[in-house]
């Protein structure tokens, strides 16, 4: 366990350092390509409700994707970080309704819907730093999305789990812990990888 934790920490440092080298132009170009590819995925094309997040800094960009989903009439839920690092949720109502929050995050200013609102999502866009060939995701280590994924398991929910990354962030192996859950697809500007077949939307 300790070995996996130290491996995760080292991999996080390496990947975050690589992201710091990206220019704003690099980030914008990648975001446009990612949005174009992601919008064509059946996981997003057929979704009625998508849980996503607002990218900040040099994260793979989601903002164009959020606006395009909303323009399609998709209900987009965004996380609101709680003091205990769990996630509440609120509807995305446009970039002008986002406010600055803790840790440099941007969050919707509308009514909070509760931690279980995410269970209504057909597809979840998860932030991450890496995904490996098995679909195992490396997050930032805060544990917020571990709670979200555990909530799905407890509820018997099975939304599509998708991660947007840069090409170099698809790695050979992500150190795995017992609570980790594989994702179902990863999208980079260069390739889309699926770790289970698309099975349509839940009823």
C-alpha positions in Angstrom: 0.0 0.0 0.0 2.8 2.5 1.0 4.6 1.6 -2.2 1.5 2.3 -4.3 1.1 5.7 -2.6 4.7 6.7 -3.1 4.5 5.6 -6.8 1.3 7.6 -7.2 2.9 10.7 -5.7 6.0 10.4 -8.0 3.8 9.9 -11.1 1.6 12.9 -10.1 4.7 15.1 -9.7 6.0 14.0 -13.1 2.7 14.6 -14.9 2.0 17.9 -13.2 5.5 19.1 -14.1 4.8 18.3 -17.7 1.6 20.3 -17.6 3.4 23.4 -16.3 5.4 23.4 -19.6 2.3 23.9 -21.7 1.6 27.4 -23.1 -1.9 28.9 -23.1 -1.9 28.3 -26.9 -1.1 24.6 -26.3 -4.0 24.3 -23.8 -6.5 26.2 -26.1 -5.6 24.1 -29.2 -5.9 20.8 -27.2 -9.2 21.9 -25.7 -10.8 22.6 -29.1 -9.7 19.2 -30.4 -10.9 17.4 -27.2 -14.3 19.1 -27.4 -14.7 18.2 -31.1 -13.9 14.5 -30.4 -15.8 14.2 -27.2 -19.0 15.7 -28.6 -19.0 12.8 -31.1 -18.8 10.1 -28.5 -22.0 8.1 -28.0 -21.4 8.5 -24.3 -22.0 12.2 -24.7 -24.1 12.3 -27.8 -26.9 10.3 -26.2 -26.6 11.6 -22.7 -29.4 13.6 -21.1 -27.5 14.5 -18.0 -23.7 14.9 -17.8 -21.7 15.4 -14.7 -18.5 17.3 -15.6 -16.1 19.9 -14.1 -14.6 23.3 -15.1 -11.0 23.0 -16.2 -8.6 25.4 -14.6 -5.0 26.3 -15.4 -3.3 23.8 -17.8 -5.9 21.0 -17.2 -7.2 19.5 -20.5 -9.9 22.1 -21.3 -13.6 21.5 -20.7 -15.1 24.9 -21.1 -16.0 24.7 -24.8 -17.3 21.2 -24.2 -19.6 22.4 -21.4 -21.0 25.2 -23.5 -21.6 22.8 -26.5 -23.4 20.3 -24.3 -25.6 23.0 -22.7 -26.4 24.3 -26.2 -27.6 20.8 -27.2 -30.0 20.9 -24.3 -28.0 18.5 -22.1 -28.3 19.0 -18.4 -24.8 19.6 -17.1 -24.0 19.2 -13.4 -20.8 20.7 -12.0 -19.1 19.9 -8.7 -19.1 22.2 -5.6 -16.3 21.3 -3.2 -17.5 20.8 0.3 -15.2 21.4 3.4 -14.8 17.7 3.9 -13.7 17.3 0.2 -16.9 15.6 -0.8 -18.7 17.0 -3.8 -22.1 18.7 -3.9 -23.5 19.5 -7.4 -25.2 22.4 -9.2 -26.4 23.0 -12.7 -24.2 24.7 -15.2 -25.9 27.9 -16.4 -23.1 29.4 -18.5 -19.6 30.8 -17.9 -21.0 34.1 -16.5 -22.6 32.1 -13.6 -19.3 30.6 -12.4 -17.6 31.9 -9.3 -14.2 31.5 -7.8 -13.9 28.9 -5.1 -11.3 27.2 -2.9 -8.2 25.8 -4.5 -8.6 28.1 -7.5 -11.6 26.2 -8.7 -14.6 27.6 -10.6 -18.0 26.5 -9.4 -21.6 27.3 -10.4 -23.3 30.0 -8.3 -26.8 28.4 -8.5 -28.7 26.3 -6.0 -26.8 23.2 -4.6 -28.6 20.0 -5.5 -27.0 17.6 -2.9 -24.3 15.0 -3.1 -26.6 12.4 -4.6 -27.5 14.6 -7.6 -24.6 13.0 -9.5 -26.6 9.7 -9.5 -28.8 11.2 -12.2 -25.9 11.5 -14.7 -25.8 9.2 -17.7 -22.1 10.1 -18.3 -19.5 11.5 -15.9 -16.4 13.4 -17.1 -13.8 12.7 -14.5 -10.7 14.9 -14.0 -7.4 13.0 -13.9 -3.7 13.1 -14.5 -3.3 9.7 -16.2 -5.1 6.6 -17.3 -3.4 3.3 -18.0 -4.1 0.4 -20.4 -6.6 -1.1 -18.0 -8.6 2.1 -17.6 -7.2 2.8 -14.1 -7.3 6.6 -13.4 -4.8 8.6 -11.5 -6.4 11.6 -9.8 -4.8 14.4 -7.8 -5.1 12.6 -4.5 -7.8 14.6 -2.8 -10.3 11.7 -2.7 -13.3 13.7 -3.9 -14.0 11.5 -6.9 -13.3 8.3 -5.0 -16.3 9.3 -2.9 -18.4 9.9 -6.1 -17.4 6.6 -7.6 -18.2 4.8 -4.3 -21.6 6.5 -4.3 -22.4 5.0 -7.7 -21.4 1.5 -6.5 -23.6 1.8 -3.4 -26.6 3.0 -5.5 -26.1 0.4 -8.1 -25.7 3.1 -10.7 -23.5 2.5 -13.8 -22.9 5.8 -15.7 -20.3 6.1 -18.4 -17.0 7.3 -16.9 -14.9 9.3 -19.3 -11.5 11.1 -18.8 -10.0 13.9 -21.0 -6.2 13.8 -21.1 -3.2 14.9 -23.1 -1.6 12.3 -25.2 1.4 11.7 -22.9 -0.9 11.0 -20.0 -2.0 7.6 -21.3 0.6 5.6 -19.4 1.6 1.9 -19.2 0.5 1.5 -15.6 -1.2 3.6 -12.8 -0.5 2.3 -9.3 -3.7 0.8 -8.0 -5.3 0.7 -4.6 -8.3 -1.4 -3.5 -10.7 1.6 -3.6 -9.8 2.5 -7.2 -12.3 2.1 -10.0 -11.5 1.8 -13.7 -13.0 4.3 -16.1 -14.7 3.3 -19.4 -13.1 5.6 -21.9 -10.3 8.1 -22.3 -10.1 10.9 -24.9 -6.8 12.6 -25.9 -6.3 14.9 -28.9 -4.6 11.9 -30.6 -6.6 8.9 -29.7 -9.8 7.6 -28.0 -9.5 4.4 -26.0 -12.4 2.4 -24.7 -12.1 -0.1 -21.9 -15.5 -1.6 -22.2 -18.0 -1.5 -25.1 -20.5 1.3 -25.2 -23.7 -0.3 -23.9 -26.3 2.4 -24.4 -27.9 4.6 -21.8 -29.4 3.4 -18.6 -33.2 3.3 -18.5 
